[in-house]
């Protein structure tokens, strides 16, 4: 696949270091780290095809869709990212649908720029975020319908806090992930998203959405108590990353236009330790 042929596992591990990749995952045994690196590389590749590929993004995403289908049909691949994923697919007996859902989310991004309601945004997160949690549960061999439902709460919340961090960046890309009903309800015109500092109305909206995300994270955190072994630590790490990001958003007092809302690693570790011990937030 020409769009991603030059990407190596080392490239992706380097990119992870520059993102909010949960620090708790770095203590996992090599077999789990390698599997999660492969999943991460796939997800980031799909996102880059949808966000920054210089050619026909829809065509590139459809090519990726066909490549994924070929893997599950047992046809193999020469693409390095899909080849690494194929090993994980076989080792963990992964379902195809979550991987296809991530592609569909990026196809949605090519035609949808705004979301009328919170429910509409949550529906998008079912494609863009929830599949990742379901894949992680399968990687650890601990997936059940109840656990998947709790994971969806965590992953949707993680997607929402990422959108809150990236309001300005998303706006420059022509997308607004703050629901239109929320913008209207708080009296925030879309032009406020172009400013170098957040208006007071936008700050109130950001903090309210952060509160909503925190509630979802704490509801979904019951998943941690249902897991055992390394899966418990990994999911605690993901959830802790979300809680630490909520704390970072609050430190900005909602002004994500002028201030960085990246979580502090010490906060992620603190939340992860508490979650692992207690089994929920």
N, C-alpha and C positions, 0 to 999 in steps of 0.2 A: 504494500500500500504506500504509494509515493509520498503521501502527506506526512507519514510518520517513520519512514524507513531509517532516518538518521538518528532516532532516539534510542539510547541504550539504557539498561537498568541503572548504570552509574549516573547517567544524566538525571533520571527521575529521583534517585536518592538524594542527589545534590539539591534538586528543586524542593524536595520535602523539607530540607533544612531551613529554607527560606520562608516556609509557610507555617501555619498553626497546626502542624502535624503533631498529634498528641505525644508528649514526651514519654508517657508511660509505656507506649508501644516499643520504645527502644530497649527495654529490658526483657522483651519476649524472646523465647528460644528462636534460633535461626530459621527453623522451618516455618514458623508462623510469620516472622518478619518478612521472609522472602515471598510468602504467599500474599501478604498484605501489600508489599511493595508492588507486586504484579497487578493487583486489583487497583491500587492507587494510580499506577502508570496508565492503565486502561482508562480509568475515569478522567484523568487529566488530559489524555490524548483526545478523548471524545469532546471534552470541554474546549480544547484548543481548536479542534476542527470547527466547532460551532461559534467560537468567539473571535479567532484571529487568523484562521486559514486564509491565505491571500487569493485563493481561487474560488471555485464554485462550492460553497460550503454545504449546500443541500446535497450535491452530487457526492462530495467527500463523505458525508454522514451516511448516505445510502450505500456507498461502497463499504464503509465500516459495518453497516448492518448486514450486508451480504457476507462479509468476512466472518462475523460472529456466527451467523447461521451455518456457514460452512464448517466451523469448528465443531458445533454440536451435531453436525451430520457426519463427523468423523473424517472430513476431507483434509484437515491440516492447513498449514499456512506458512508462508515465508516471512511474514511481517514479524519483527522482533517483539513488539508489544503483545500481539495476539499469540505469538508462540509461547511467551512466558505465561500468559493467561491460560493457554491450553493445558499446560502442566498442572496448574492449580485446578482447572476444571475436572481433569481426570482424577487427581489425588483426592479431591473433596466432593466429587459428584455434584457439582454446582448446577443449579437451574439456569437455563438460558434467559428467561424473561427479565430478570433484573438488569442484565447487561443491555438488552434491547430497550428497556425503559429509559436508561440513561441516554441512549441515542435519541429516542423520541423526545426527551426533554429538550435536547439541543435543536431538534427540528422545530419544536414549538417556538424556541427563541428566534427562529428565522422569520416567523410570521406574527408573533404576539409580542407587543412592547409594553403593555400595561395590563393590570388585573383589576376588574371592577370591585371585587369584594375579597374579604379575608378567605372565604371558602374557595374562591377561585384560585387564590395564591396557594392554599393548602393542597388543592388539586394538582397544581403544577409541582409542588414539592413531592407529591407521591411518585412522580417520575424522576425528578432531579436529585432527590436526597434519600428518600426512604429505601430505594433499592440497595444503597450502599450498606445500610445496617443489616438488611436481610442477607446480603452476601457475606458479611462478617460473621453472622451467626452460623451460616453454612460452613464457612472456612473452619470454624471451631467445632463443627459437628453438634451444635446445641440449639438448632432451630426447632421451634414449635409454633403453631398459630398464635398462641397467647404471647409468646416472647416476641414474635414478629410484630404484633400490634403495639406492644410497648416500645419496641425499637423504632417504629414509625413515629411515635411521639417525640422521641429524642432526636431523630434525624430531621424531621420537619422543623423543630426548634433550632437545630444547628444551622439549617439553611436560612431561617429567618434572621438569626443574629449575624450571619455572614452578609446578608442583604443590607442590614442596618449599618454594618461596618463600611460597606461599599456603595453607599448611596450616590456619592459624587462620581465614582468610577462608572457605575452602571448608567447614570444619567448621560455621561459623555459617550457611552456606547449606544445611546438611544433607547435605553430600557429603564422602566420605573417599576420596582418590585414593591414599593409601598402601595397598598391597596387604594384605589381611587376613593372608596367610601371613607377611608381613614383620612386621606388628604382633605377631603371635603369637610369631614366632621371636625377636624382640628383647624380648619380655615387656612390650609397651606396650599397656595397656588404652585403649580409645577415650576414656575420661574424661580421659586425659592431654592430649588435643587441645583440651580446654576451659580448660587452665591458662594463666596469664599468663607462665609460664616453662616451658621444655621440661625434662622429666625427663632424667636421665642416659641412660636406656634409649632415649628418643625421640631424643636427640642422636646416639647411636650409629647409630640407624636412618637418620636424615637424612643423616649423613655417608657411610654405606654406600651409600645410594641416589644420593648425589652422585657417588660413585666410579663407580657403574654408568653413570650418565649421561655422565660424562667419557669412559669407555671407548667408549661408543657414538659420542660426538662425534668422538673421534680416529679411530675406524674409518671413520666417514662422511666425514671431512675429506678423504679421498682424492679426493672429488668435485671439490674446488677445483682440483687439478692437471689434471683432465680438461676444464676449462672455459677459455674465452678471452675476452678483452675485458672488457666491463663485467659480464658474468655472473660472471666469476671474482671480481671485487671484491665484488659483491653477496652471493654465497654465502659468501665469506670473512667478510663482515660478520655474516651470520646466525650462522655457526659461532662466530665470535669472541664474539658476545653470549652464547652458551651457555657457552663456556669461562670468560668473565668472571663469569658468574653462579655457576658452580661455585666459583670463587675467593671470591666474596662469601659463599656458603653456608659455606665453610670458615672465613672470618673470624668468623662468628657462633658457631663451634665447635658447630654443629648446633642452636643455640637460636634457631630461627626464630620462636618465640612471643614472645620479648622483644626481638629485634633485627631491623632491616631487612636484607634480603639483596639489595638492588638492586646491580647491577654498576656499577663505576666506568667512566665514559666513557674515561678514559685507558687502562684495561685492555682495553676493547673495541678501541680503536685499535691498541694494542700487539699483541694477538693477531691482528687483521685484517691488519696489516702483515706479520707473520711468516708467516701462512697464504698471503697473496698471493705473497710472494717464494718460499717453499719449496714451495707447492702442496699441503701437508697439515700437520696438527698433529703 
